[in-house]
Amino acid sequence: MFALRPALRNANLNKLSFPSSRTLTTVSSSSSNARPLLRNAARIHGQRLSMLMARTSFGAAPASGTQFLRRCYSSSAAAQEETPVLSVQDMMPVENIRNIAIIAHVDHGKTSLVDKLLAQSGEALGSTRVMDSNTLEKERGITILSKVTSVVYNTTDNQAMKINIVDTPGHADFGGEVERILSMVDGVALIVDASEGPMTQTKFVLNKALSLGLRPLVVLNKVDRPTSRVDVVDGLLLDLFGSLGATDEQMDYPIVYASAKEGWATRDIDAARENMRPLLDLIVEHVPAPKVDRSDSFKMLVTQIDSNPYLGKCFLGKITGGVLKIGDKMQALNPEGKQTESGRVTKIFVRRGLEMIPVDEAGAGDIVTVSGIANASVNSTLCDLTVTEPLPSNPIDPPTIAMKFSVNDSPYAGEEGKNLTSNMIKDRLLKEAETNVALQVIESENKEAFEVRGRGELQLGVLIETMRREGFELSVSPPRVVYKEDAGQRLEPIEEVTIDVGSQYTGTIIEKLSKRKAELKAFDENGDKTRLVFECPTRGLLGYSAEFKNDTSGDGTLNHTFLEYAPFKGGLERTRKGSLVAMGSSGSATSYALNLIEPRGKLFVRPGDKVYAGMVIGESSRAGDLEVNPTRAKQVTNIRTVAKDDNIVLRPPVEMSLESMISYIAGDEVLEITQSSLRIRKRELDASKRRQNLRNNRTE
């Protein structure tokens, strides 16, 4: 659809001449159905124009997510026809653009806040947490991928502003998503829970923003809760800014008090609580306009890669120089400055709410998605053919956890999946590494296994779950930490651990973590809750989350983030007991056999589950592994007895999630991944070879 130019808003359409022979429906500017924002009316035939006017009455609320021609939000100017209006298709002046990232600790309300900002600008959402569009994000209730949206907002002085908003993950395992998008924005909004205060990820993301010279604004969220501690949290934030070396300008941060759930924000906690306009006004006031030059050559740093079934690869980033138009020639430079591909721009998209809207041109300072070439990756520079130097990219923290991915070679391999070979696994991992800069993929010498390095068990678990749903079958090893060598000294990653737990559990927590080489750094009591801060080796946290839940009866939170590399702290005590390992032939577990095995430990399988020799079917009650036969059936004879056989009643088996299994498996075990099954098994299925390997290890 096209619409009239602004100069034609008040024109009488009767006086316009059209080359078409069709009759144009007469519409006067005084008609109640006339919409002021219409452009290029000469291209609209009369029948289409009358249908457009009938569907889009002036002053009506936005009807659907596909309606692009929408007025900017302004509660005071909704009925004023003289209000200056800019649509999202218009190339905004640089001084009217604001780029901001929403950063916070997990569950402090980032995504809910973005929902309310979109609703405030007039977007029809239809549900909550609309930015969490990924299937795994919806299931887990967390943000995994950074996402960009934008709103066009009319300020109180009727100035149209375009605000590009980046919603970021809050979990430490996805910190790489936060690090790479900070190059796109000119300011950050730090969301802090008014009850919990600053947490581990709050410190991490704030440190990254301050190091880039960004001036944060602070949003104290959930201030309507009875447990909120506004004054205390304000003091803690001031201490945090100071400890991270913030400049005087960064220390002078404005504060907004908000409730994202209720949909209001205010600069004064005692003021009226109506809507999100105070926060939007503060963003316009506090965040600077992009410092770019549109007369320069086109340059854009690729921050994220999307896949489109019709366009192929699409590259997201902020244009840092020049103006880009459809059909322009461009090239891709890798971080070393070497050209990887050249081509022409086929599509340019900007964001508006939940939509990607195609435009003909975009200027420096705006965040856009571009297609036209295929051979570019994250941190590549898309630029004009005259540009020879790539744009600098922000370095990210190194991965701390590694796991080996290999082909599934169990007796049931190939029965439940469709992507089975090592080449398929390799291609999928390399494709993931292209878009996720926090992951590293290293191929083994025999080309059969691949070491994948990441930030934590949750990040690798999300990758495994994604591959599993795509039809892959594979085996993964237990996670191990990534060590460094410095001047002949072995260094290991150290995590800062923050635990909020009931006071009655503090003794158990301190005892357990002390055995894992953790050092207690802070002890803060607040009523019946206690906050413990530790510095613990990453390897000491592997497998601890499940143990923590049991020790606290689920009444506690554990958060950790990478702190530094420090000298190796020595070996850890073995905390896990032995395994119940199946022997005999493959088949289905029987109630009779499991009833005999149950007194030996905890079971992971139930009657009817498929088992095979070398598979771990439970946890032994003792330290060593115990071989059992879960497929044994009761002998059927013609001997009759007076007493009837007792009914077999088994305890429910232990059910573990994917992340729990990753944390649980021992060094000589692997996790078998298929579309419908998760099985723990020994790396070596043959029992005699396992015993021989055990003897050899003892000899060494």
C-alpha positions as CSV (number, residue, x, y, z in Angstrom):
1,M,0.0,0.0,0.0
2,F,1.0,3.6,-0.6
3,A,-0.1,6.8,0.9
4,L,-0.3,10.5,0.2
5,R,2.8,12.7,0.8
6,P,2.5,15.0,3.8
7,A,2.1,18.0,1.5
8,L,-1.1,16.5,0.1
9,R,-2.8,15.8,3.5
10,N,-5.2,18.7,3.2
11,A,-5.7,18.5,-0.5
12,N,-9.1,17.8,-2.0
13,L,-8.7,14.5,-3.9
14,N,-11.3,15.6,-6.4
15,K,-8.6,18.0,-7.9
16,L,-6.0,15.2,-8.4
17,S,-5.6,13.8,-11.9
18,F,-4.7,10.2,-12.5
19,P,-3.5,8.5,-15.6
20,S,-5.7,5.5,-15.1
21,S,-9.1,5.3,-16.8
22,R,-10.7,4.0,-13.7
23,T,-13.0,6.3,-11.7
24,L,-11.6,7.5,-8.4
25,T,-13.9,7.4,-5.4
26,T,-14.4,10.9,-4.1
27,V,-12.9,11.5,-0.6
28,S,-12.8,15.0,0.9
29,S,-10.2,16.0,3.5
30,S,-13.0,16.8,5.9
31,S,-14.4,13.3,5.8
32,S,-14.3,11.4,9.1
33,N,-12.7,8.5,7.3
34,A,-9.8,10.4,5.8
35,R,-6.4,9.3,7.2
36,P,-3.8,12.1,7.4
37,L,-0.8,9.9,6.8
38,L,-1.1,8.8,3.2
39,R,1.5,8.9,0.5
40,N,1.8,8.5,-3.3
41,A,-2.0,8.5,-3.9
42,A,-1.4,8.6,-7.7
43,R,-0.5,4.9,-7.6
44,I,-3.7,3.9,-5.8
45,H,-6.8,3.1,-7.9
46,G,-10.1,4.3,-6.7
47,Q,-11.5,1.0,-5.6
48,R,-8.4,0.3,-3.5
49,L,-8.4,3.8,-2.0
50,S,-12.0,3.5,-0.9
51,M,-11.3,0.1,0.7
52,L,-8.3,1.6,2.6
53,M,-10.3,4.5,3.9
54,A,-13.1,2.2,5.1
55,R,-10.7,0.0,6.9
56,T,-8.4,2.6,8.6
57,S,-10.6,5.3,10.2
58,F,-8.6,8.2,11.8
59,G,-8.3,8.0,15.5
60,A,-9.1,4.3,15.8
61,A,-6.9,2.1,17.9
62,P,-4.3,-0.1,16.1
63,A,-6.1,-3.1,14.8
64,S,-3.5,-5.7,13.9
65,G,0.2,-6.4,14.0
66,T,0.4,-6.2,10.2
67,Q,-0.9,-2.6,10.0
68,F,2.3,-0.6,9.2
69,L,0.8,2.8,8.8
70,R,0.3,3.7,12.4
71,R,0.4,7.0,14.2
72,C,3.0,7.6,16.9
73,Y,1.7,7.2,20.4
74,S,0.8,10.4,22.2
75,S,-2.1,10.6,24.7
76,S,-2.4,14.4,24.4
77,A,-2.1,14.6,20.6
78,A,-4.3,11.7,19.5
79,A,-7.0,14.0,18.2
80,Q,-4.8,16.8,16.9
81,E,-4.4,16.7,13.1
82,E,-1.5,19.2,13.2
83,T,0.7,16.8,15.2
84,P,4.0,16.1,13.3
85,V,3.9,12.4,12.3
86,L,6.7,10.1,11.2
87,S,6.1,6.6,10.2
88,V,8.5,3.7,10.7
89,Q,9.2,3.7,7.0
90,D,10.6,7.2,7.1
91,M,14.4,7.5,7.6
92,M,14.5,9.3,11.0
93,P,17.0,12.1,11.5
94,V,19.9,11.0,13.6
95,E,19.0,13.3,16.4
96,N,15.6,11.6,16.7
97,I,17.0,8.1,17.2
98,R,17.8,6.5,20.6
99,N,19.4,3.0,20.9
100,I,19.2,1.4,24.3
101,A,19.8,-2.0,25.8
102,I,17.8,-3.5,28.7
103,I,20.3,-5.3,31.0
104,A,19.7,-7.0,34.4
105,H,20.0,-10.2,36.4
106,V,17.8,-13.1,35.6
107,D,14.1,-12.6,36.7
108,H,14.4,-8.9,37.5
109,G,11.8,-8.0,34.9
110,K,13.5,-7.1,31.6
111,T,11.2,-8.8,29.2
112,S,8.1,-7.8,31.1
113,L,9.3,-4.2,31.0
114,V,9.8,-4.3,27.2
115,D,6.3,-5.7,26.9
116,K,4.8,-2.7,28.7
117,L,6.9,-0.3,26.6
118,L,5.6,-1.8,23.4
119,A,2.0,-1.7,24.8
120,Q,2.5,2.0,25.8
121,S,3.5,2.8,22.2
122,G,0.3,1.3,20.8
123,E,1.4,-2.2,19.9
124,A,-1.2,-5.0,20.0
125,L,0.7,-7.7,21.8
126,G,-1.9,-10.4,22.5
127,S,0.1,-12.1,25.2
128,T,2.8,-11.5,27.8
129,R,6.6,-12.0,27.3
130,V,6.2,-11.6,23.6
131,M,9.9,-11.0,23.2
132,D,10.6,-14.6,24.3
133,S,9.6,-16.0,20.9
134,N,11.9,-19.0,21.0
135,T,10.2,-22.3,21.9
136,L,12.7,-23.1,24.6
137,E,12.4,-19.6,26.0
138,K,8.6,-20.0,26.4
139,E,9.0,-23.4,28.1
140,R,11.8,-22.4,30.5
141,G,10.5,-18.8,31.1
142,I,14.0,-17.3,30.5
143,T,15.5,-15.1,27.7
144,I,18.2,-17.0,25.8
145,L,18.7,-14.8,22.7
146,S,19.1,-11.0,22.5
147,K,16.3,-9.4,20.4
148,V,15.7,-6.0,18.9
149,T,12.4,-4.1,18.7
150,S,11.6,-0.4,18.3
151,V,8.8,2.1,19.1
152,V,8.0,5.4,17.6
153,Y,7.2,7.7,20.5
154,N,5.8,11.3,20.5
155,T,7.3,13.3,23.4
156,T,5.3,15.9,25.3
157,D,6.5,18.6,23.0
158,N,5.2,16.6,19.9
159,Q,8.6,15.5,18.7
160,A,8.6,12.0,17.1
161,M,11.4,9.8,18.4
162,K,12.4,6.3,17.3
163,I,13.6,4.2,20.2
164,N,15.4,1.0,19.3
165,I,15.3,-1.4,22.3
166,V,17.4,-4.5,22.8
167,D,16.2,-7.1,25.2
168,T,19.1,-9.2,26.6
169,P,19.4,-12.5,28.6
170,G,19.8,-12.3,32.3
171,H,21.4,-15.7,32.9
172,A,25.2,-15.8,33.3
173,D,25.5,-18.7,30.8
174,F,24.3,-16.4,28.0
175,G,26.5,-13.4,28.9
176,G,28.0,-13.5,25.5
177,E,24.7,-12.3,24.0
178,V,24.9,-9.2,26.2
179,E,28.6,-8.5,25.4
180,R,28.2,-8.5,21.7
181,I,25.1,-6.3,21.5
182,L,26.5,-3.5,23.6
183,S,28.4,-2.2,20.5
184,M,24.9,-1.4,18.9
185,V,23.6,0.8,21.6
186,D,24.4,4.3,23.0
187,G,22.9,3.7,26.5
188,V,21.6,1.0,28.9
189,A,18.8,0.7,31.3
190,L,19.9,-1.3,34.3
191,I,16.9,-3.1,35.8
192,V,17.2,-4.0,39.5
193,D,14.8,-5.9,41.7
194,A,13.8,-3.6,44.5
195,S,13.7,-6.6,46.9
196,E,16.8,-8.6,45.9
197,G,19.0,-5.7,44.9
198,P,22.2,-6.1,42.8
199,M,23.1,-9.7,42.0
200,T,26.0,-11.5,40.3
201,Q,24.8,-10.9,36.7
202,T,23.9,-7.3,37.6
203,K,27.6,-6.7,38.4
204,F,28.7,-8.5,35.2
205,V,26.5,-6.6,32.8
206,L,27.0,-3.3,34.5
207,N,30.8,-3.7,34.4
208,K,30.7,-4.4,30.6
209,A,28.5,-1.3,30.1
210,L,30.7,1.0,32.2
211,S,33.9,-0.3,30.5
212,L,32.5,0.9,27.1
213,G,31.8,4.3,28.4
214,L,28.0,4.0,28.4
215,R,25.9,6.0,30.9
216,P,23.3,3.8,32.5
217,L,19.9,4.8,33.8
218,V,18.6,2.7,36.7
219,V,15.1,1.2,36.9
220,L,14.1,-0.1,40.3
221,N,11.5,-2.6,39.4
222,K,8.9,-4.3,41.6
223,V,8.7,-1.4,44.1
224,D,5.1,-2.2,44.7
225,R,6.0,-5.4,46.5
226,P,5.8,-5.3,50.3
227,T,9.3,-6.7,50.5
228,S,10.9,-3.9,48.4
229,R,13.8,-2.1,50.0
230,V,14.2,1.0,47.9
231,D,16.6,3.0,50.1
232,V,18.8,0.0,50.9
233,V,19.0,-1.2,47.2
234,D,19.8,2.4,46.2
235,G,22.8,2.4,48.5
236,L,23.9,-1.0,47.3
237,L,23.8,0.2,43.7
238,L,25.9,3.3,44.6
239,D,28.5,1.0,46.2
240,L,28.5,-1.2,43.2
241,F,29.0,1.6,40.7
242,G,31.9,2.8,42.9
243,S,33.5,-0.6,43.2
244,L,33.4,-1.0,39.4
245,G,35.3,2.2,38.8
246,A,32.5,4.3,37.3
247,T,33.3,7.9,36.3
248,D,31.7,10.9,37.9
249,E,29.4,11.2,34.9
250,Q,28.4,7.5,35.2
251,M,27.8,7.8,38.9
252,D,25.3,10.5,38.4
253,Y,22.7,8.1,37.1
254,P,18.9,8.9,37.2
255,I,16.5,6.5,38.9
256,V,13.0,5.4,37.8
257,Y,10.7,3.5,40.1
258,A,8.6,1.0,38.3
259,S,6.3,-2.0,38.3
260,A,6.6,-3.8,34.9
261,K,3.9,-6.2,35.9
262,E,1.4,-3.4,36.6
263,G,2.6,-1.2,33.7
264,W,3.7,2.1,35.3
265,A,6.9,4.0,36.0
266,T,7.6,7.3,37.8
267,R,10.6,9.5,38.6
268,D,9.1,10.2,42.1
269,I,8.1,7.2,44.2
270,D,5.3,9.2,45.8
271,A,3.9,10.5,42.4
272,A,0.9,9.2,40.5
273,R,1.4,5.8,39.0
274,E,-0.2,5.9,35.6
275,N,1.8,4.6,32.7
276,M,5.4,4.1,31.2
277,R,5.7,7.6,29.8
278,P,8.2,8.8,32.5
279,L,10.6,6.0,31.5
280,L,10.2,6.8,27.8
281,D,10.8,10.5,28.4
282,L,13.9,9.7,30.5
283,I,15.3,7.5,27.7
284,V,14.9,10.4,25.2
285,E,16.4,12.8,27.7
286,H,19.3,10.7,29.1
287,V,20.5,8.5,26.2
288,P,22.5,10.4,23.6
289,A,21.8,10.3,19.9
290,P,24.1,8.1,17.8
291,K,27.4,9.8,17.0
292,V,27.5,8.9,13.3
293,D,28.0,10.6,9.9
294,R,25.5,9.9,7.1
295,S,27.7,11.6,4.6
296,D,30.4,8.9,5.1
297,S,30.6,5.6,3.3
298,F,28.2,2.8,4.4
299,K,29.6,0.7,7.3
300,M,27.8,-1.8,9.7
301,L,29.2,-4.4,12.2
302,V,27.2,-7.7,12.1
303,T,25.9,-8.4,15.6
304,Q,23.4,-11.2,14.9
305,I,22.5,-13.5,12.1
306,D,19.0,-14.6,11.3
307,S,17.8,-17.1,8.7
308,N,15.0,-16.5,6.2
309,P,13.6,-19.3,4.0
310,Y,13.3,-16.9,1.1
311,L,16.3,-14.5,1.5
312,G,18.8,-16.8,3.2
313,K,21.1,-15.2,5.7
314,C,20.0,-11.8,7.1
315,F,22.5,-9.7,9.1
316,L,21.5,-7.4,12.1
317,G,23.5,-4.5,13.2
318,K,23.7,-0.7,13.7
319,I,24.7,1.4,10.7
320,T,27.7,3.4,11.8
321,G,28.2,5.4,8.7
322,G,26.5,6.5,5.4
323,V,23.1,5.6,4.0
324,L,22.2,2.2,2.6
325,K,19.7,1.7,-0.2
326,I,18.3,-1.4,-1.9
327,G,20.5,-2.3,-4.9
328,D,23.6,-0.7,-3.5
329,K,26.8,-2.7,-3.8
330,M,28.4,-3.9,-0.6
331,Q,31.1,-6.2,0.7
332,A,31.8,-8.3,3.8
333,L,35.2,-7.9,5.6
334,N,36.3,-10.4,8.3
335,P,37.8,-9.0,11.5
336,E,41.3,-9.2,9.9
337,G,40.1,-7.0,7.0
338,K,40.0,-9.6,4.3
339,Q,37.0,-9.5,1.9
340,T,34.9,-12.7,2.1
341,E,32.2,-11.8,-0.4
342,S,30.6,-8.9,-2.3
343,G,27.1,-8.4,-3.6
344,R,24.1,-6.1,-3.8
345,V,21.6,-5.2,-1.1
346,T,18.3,-7.1,-1.8
347,K,16.3,-6.3,1.3
348,I,16.5,-3.8,4.2
349,F,14.3,-4.3,7.3
350,V,13.6,-2.2,10.3
351,R,11.8,-3.2,13.5
352,R,8.5,-1.9,14.7
353,G,7.0,-3.7,17.7
354,L,6.9,-7.3,16.8
355,E,7.2,-6.8,13.0
356,M,10.1,-6.6,10.5
357,I,9.1,-3.9,8.0
358,P,10.9,-3.6,4.6
359,V,12.2,-0.2,3.7
360,D,14.0,1.3,0.7
361,E,16.7,3.0,2.6
362,A,18.2,3.4,6.0
363,G,20.7,5.8,7.5
364,A,23.5,5.7,10.0
365,G,22.5,5.5,13.6
366,D,19.6,3.0,13.0
367,I,19.5,-0.7,13.7
368,V,18.5,-2.7,10.6
369,T,18.5,-6.2,9.1
370,V,20.2,-6.5,5.7
371,S,20.3,-9.4,3.1
372,G,22.2,-9.8,-0.1
373,I,25.3,-11.8,0.7
374,A,25.8,-15.2,2.4
375,N,29.4,-15.5,3.4
376,A,29.6,-13.3,6.5
377,S,29.6,-14.0,10.2
378,V,29.1,-12.3,13.6
379,N,31.7,-9.5,13.9
380,S,32.1,-9.2,10.1
381,T,31.9,-5.7,8.7
382,L,29.3,-5.0,5.9
383,C,30.5,-1.9,4.1
384,D,30.8,0.0,0.8
385,L,33.3,-1.3,-1.7
386,T,35.6,1.7,-1.0
387,V,36.0,0.8,2.6
388,T,39.2,-1.2,3.4
389,E,39.3,-1.2,7.3
390,P,36.9,-3.4,9.3
391,L,35.0,-2.0,12.3
392,P,36.5,-3.0,15.7
393,S,34.5,-5.6,17.7
394,N,34.3,-5.9,21.4
395,P,36.2,-8.8,22.9
396,I,34.1,-11.3,25.0
397,D,35.1,-13.4,28.0
398,P,36.5,-16.9,27.2
399,P,34.5,-20.1,27.6
400,T,35.0,-22.0,30.9
401,I,33.3,-25.3,30.3
402,A,33.9,-28.0,27.6
403,M,32.0,-31.1,26.5
404,K,32.7,-33.7,23.8
405,F,30.0,-34.4,21.2
406,S,30.3,-37.7,19.3
407,V,28.2,-40.2,17.3
408,N,25.7,-42.3,19.2
409,D,27.1,-45.9,19.2
410,S,24.7,-47.6,21.6
411,P,22.7,-50.8,20.6
412,Y,19.6,-48.6,20.0
413,A,21.4,-46.1,17.7
414,G,19.4,-44.9,14.7
415,E,16.0,-46.0,16.0
416,E,14.7,-42.6,17.1
417,G,16.7,-40.0,15.2
418,K,17.4,-39.0,11.6
419,N,20.7,-37.0,11.9
420,L,23.2,-39.7,12.9
421,T,26.6,-39.2,11.3
422,S,29.6,-37.2,12.5
423,N,29.5,-34.9,9.4
424,M,25.9,-33.9,10.3
425,I,26.9,-33.2,13.9
426,K,30.0,-31.2,12.7
427,D,28.0,-29.1,10.3
428,R,25.4,-28.3,12.9
429,L,28.0,-27.3,15.5
430,L,29.9,-25.1,13.1
431,K,26.6,-23.4,12.1
432,E,25.9,-22.7,15.7
433,A,29.4,-21.3,16.3
434,E,28.8,-18.8,13.4
435,T,26.0,-17.1,15.2
436,N,27.0,-17.7,18.9
437,V,30.4,-16.1,19.5
438,A,30.5,-17.4,23.0
439,L,30.8,-21.0,21.7
440,Q,34.0,-22.6,20.4
441,V,34.1,-25.9,18.4
442,I,37.3,-27.9,18.2
443,E,37.5,-31.0,16.1
444,S,39.3,-34.1,17.5
445,E,42.3,-35.7,15.7
446,N,40.2,-38.7,14.6
447,K,37.5,-36.5,13.2
448,E,34.9,-38.4,15.1
449,A,34.4,-36.2,18.2
450,F,34.1,-32.5,18.7
451,E,34.9,-30.5,21.8
452,V,32.4,-27.7,22.4
453,R,33.3,-24.9,24.8
454,G,30.8,-22.6,26.4
455,R,30.0,-20.5,29.4
456,G,28.1,-23.1,31.5
457,E,26.0,-26.2,31.7
458,L,22.8,-24.4,30.9
459,Q,24.2,-22.9,27.6
460,L,25.4,-26.3,26.4
461,G,22.2,-27.9,27.6
462,V,20.2,-25.5,25.5
463,L,22.3,-26.4,22.5
464,I,21.9,-30.1,23.1
465,E,18.1,-29.8,23.5
466,T,17.9,-27.8,20.3
467,M,19.8,-30.4,18.4
468,R,17.7,-33.1,20.0
469,R,14.5,-31.6,18.7
470,E,16.0,-31.2,15.3
471,G,16.4,-35.0,15.1
472,F,20.0,-35.5,16.1
473,E,21.3,-38.5,17.9
474,L,24.6,-38.1,19.7
475,S,26.6,-38.9,22.8
476,V,28.0,-36.2,25.1
477,S,30.7,-36.5,27.7
478,P,30.5,-34.9,31.2
479,P,31.5,-31.3,31.4
480,R,35.0,-30.3,32.3
481,V,36.6,-26.9,33.0
482,V,39.0,-25.2,30.6
483,Y,42.4,-24.6,32.2
484,K,45.0,-22.1,31.2
485,E,48.8,-22.2,31.5
486,D,50.7,-19.0,32.6
487,A,54.5,-19.1,33.2
488,G,54.3,-22.9,33.8
489,Q,51.5,-22.4,36.4
490,R,48.1,-24.1,35.9
491,L,45.2,-21.6,36.2
492,E,41.5,-22.5,36.6
493,P,38.3,-20.4,36.2
494,I,36.8,-19.0,39.4
495,E,33.1,-18.1,39.8
496,E,31.5,-15.6,42.1
497,V,28.5,-17.5,43.7
498,T,25.6,-15.7,45.3
499,I,23.2,-17.7,47.4
500,D,19.9,-16.5,49.0
501,V,18.6,-19.1,51.4
502,G,16.8,-19.6,54.7
503,S,18.9,-19.1,57.7
504,Q,18.4,-22.7,58.8
505,Y,20.3,-24.0,55.8
506,T,23.4,-21.8,55.9
507,G,25.5,-24.3,57.9
508,T,24.9,-27.1,55.4
509,I,25.6,-24.8,52.4
510,I,28.9,-23.5,53.9
511,E,30.0,-27.0,54.8
512,K,29.3,-28.4,51.3
513,L,30.9,-25.6,49.4
514,S,34.0,-25.6,51.6
515,K,34.6,-29.2,50.5
516,R,34.4,-27.9,46.9
517,K,37.3,-25.4,47.6
518,A,34.9,-22.4,47.9
519,E,35.8,-19.3,50.0
520,L,33.1,-17.4,51.9
521,K,33.4,-13.7,51.1
522,A,30.2,-12.2,52.5
523,F,27.5,-13.1,55.0
524,D,24.4,-10.9,55.1
525,E,21.3,-11.6,57.2
526,N,18.0,-10.0,56.3
527,G,15.2,-11.3,58.5
528,D,14.8,-15.0,58.0
529,K,16.8,-14.9,54.8
530,T,20.6,-14.9,54.4
531,R,22.8,-14.0,51.5
532,L,26.1,-15.9,51.1
533,V,28.7,-14.8,48.6
534,F,31.5,-17.3,47.7
535,E,34.4,-17.5,45.3
536,C,34.4,-21.1,44.1
537,P,36.3,-23.0,41.3
538,T,34.0,-23.7,38.3
539,R,34.7,-27.4,38.7
540,G,33.4,-27.3,42.3
541,L,30.0,-26.1,41.0
542,L,29.6,-28.9,38.4
543,G,26.8,-31.1,39.6
544,Y,26.1,-29.0,42.7
545,S,22.8,-27.4,41.6
546,A,20.8,-30.7,42.2
547,E,22.5,-31.2,45.5
548,F,21.7,-27.6,46.5
549,K,18.0,-28.1,45.8
550,N,17.9,-31.2,48.0
551,D,19.8,-29.5,50.8
552,T,17.5,-26.5,50.8
553,S,14.2,-28.3,50.0
554,G,13.9,-26.1,46.9
555,D,13.8,-22.9,49.1
556,G,16.8,-21.1,47.9
557,T,18.4,-19.5,44.8
558,L,21.9,-20.0,43.5
559,N,23.5,-17.7,40.9
560,H,27.1,-17.6,39.7
561,T,29.1,-15.7,37.1
562,F,32.7,-15.9,35.9
563,L,35.1,-13.9,38.0
564,E,38.7,-14.6,37.0
565,Y,41.4,-17.2,36.3
566,A,43.4,-18.2,39.5
567,P,46.0,-20.8,40.4
568,F,44.7,-24.4,40.7
569,K,43.3,-25.1,44.1
570,G,43.9,-28.8,44.3
571,G,41.8,-31.9,43.9
572,L,38.2,-32.3,45.1
573,E,36.6,-35.1,47.1
574,R,34.4,-37.5,45.3
575,T,30.8,-36.8,46.3
576,R,28.8,-39.1,44.0
577,K,28.2,-42.8,44.8
578,G,28.6,-45.7,42.4
579,S,26.2,-46.7,39.6
580,L,23.9,-49.6,39.0
581,V,25.0,-50.8,35.6
582,A,23.0,-53.2,33.4
583,M,24.4,-56.4,32.2
584,G,23.1,-59.2,30.1
585,S,21.2,-58.8,26.8
586,S,19.3,-55.8,25.5
587,G,15.6,-55.7,26.2
588,S,12.9,-54.2,28.4
589,A,13.2,-53.9,32.1
590,T,10.9,-56.2,34.1
591,S,9.1,-55.5,37.3
592,Y,10.4,-58.8,38.8
593,A,14.1,-57.8,38.2
594,L,13.7,-54.2,39.3
595,N,12.0,-55.4,42.5
596,L,15.1,-57.4,43.3
597,I,17.5,-54.5,42.4
598,E,15.6,-51.7,44.2
599,P,17.1,-52.4,47.7
600,R,20.6,-51.8,46.1
601,G,20.0,-48.1,45.4
602,K,17.8,-45.6,43.5
603,L,16.4,-46.6,40.1
604,F,16.4,-44.4,37.0
605,V,14.1,-46.7,34.9
606,R,10.7,-48.2,35.2
607,P,9.2,-51.5,34.0
608,G,9.1,-51.6,30.2
609,D,11.9,-49.2,29.5
610,K,14.5,-50.2,27.0
611,V,17.9,-51.2,28.5
612,Y,21.2,-52.7,27.3
613,A,24.5,-53.9,28.7
614,G,26.6,-51.0,30.0
615,M,23.6,-48.7,30.6
616,V,23.3,-46.9,34.0
617,I,19.9,-47.8,35.4
618,G,20.3,-46.3,38.8
619,E,22.6,-45.1,41.6
620,S,24.1,-47.6,44.0
621,S,23.9,-47.1,47.7
622,R,27.6,-47.7,47.9
623,A,30.7,-46.2,46.5
624,G,31.6,-48.7,43.7
625,D,29.6,-49.7,40.6
626,L,27.4,-52.7,40.8
627,E,26.4,-54.8,37.8
628,V,22.7,-56.0,37.8
629,N,20.4,-57.7,35.3
630,P,17.2,-55.5,34.8
631,T,15.7,-57.8,32.1
632,R,15.5,-60.9,34.2
633,A,12.1,-62.5,34.2
634,K,10.5,-64.9,36.6
635,Q,10.7,-68.5,35.6
636,V,7.4,-70.0,34.5
637,T,6.8,-73.6,35.8
638,N,3.9,-75.9,36.3
639,I,4.5,-76.0,40.0
640,R,1.5,-74.6,41.9
641,T,1.6,-73.1,45.4
642,V,-1.2,-72.4,47.9
643,A,-0.1,-68.8,48.5
644,K,-0.5,-66.3,45.6
645,D,2.5,-64.2,44.5
646,D,2.6,-60.9,46.2
647,N,1.9,-57.8,44.0
648,I,5.1,-55.9,43.1
649,V,5.0,-52.3,44.1
650,L,8.1,-50.2,43.1
651,R,9.0,-46.7,44.2
652,P,8.8,-44.1,41.5
653,P,12.1,-43.8,39.6
654,V,14.3,-40.7,39.9
655,E,13.5,-38.4,37.0
656,M,16.2,-35.9,35.9
657,S,16.2,-33.1,33.4
658,L,18.8,-32.8,30.7
659,E,20.9,-30.3,32.7
660,S,20.6,-32.5,35.8
661,M,21.9,-35.5,33.8
662,I,24.8,-33.4,32.4
663,S,25.8,-32.5,35.9
664,Y,25.3,-36.0,37.2
665,I,27.3,-38.2,34.8
666,A,30.7,-39.4,36.0
667,G,34.0,-39.3,34.2
668,D,33.7,-42.8,32.7
669,E,30.1,-42.2,31.5
670,V,28.4,-40.5,28.6
671,L,24.9,-39.2,28.0
672,E,23.0,-40.7,25.1
673,I,20.8,-38.1,23.4
674,T,17.9,-39.1,21.1
675,Q,14.6,-37.4,20.1
676,S,12.6,-39.2,22.7
677,S,15.1,-40.7,25.2
678,L,17.9,-39.6,27.5
679,R,20.1,-42.5,28.8
680,I,23.2,-42.5,30.9
681,R,25.7,-45.2,29.9
682,K,29.3,-46.2,30.4
683,R,31.7,-45.0,27.8
684,E,32.9,-48.6,27.5
685,L,29.9,-50.9,27.2
686,D,31.9,-54.2,27.7
687,A,32.2,-55.0,31.4
688,S,35.5,-56.9,31.1
689,K,37.2,-54.0,29.3
690,R,35.9,-51.6,31.9
691,R,37.5,-53.7,34.7
692,Q,40.7,-53.9,32.7
693,N,40.8,-50.1,32.3
694,L,40.2,-49.7,36.0
695,R,43.1,-51.9,36.8
696,N,45.4,-50.1,34.4
697,N,44.4,-46.7,36.0
698,R,45.2,-48.0,39.5
699,T,48.6,-49.2,38.3
700,E,49.4,-45.8,36.8
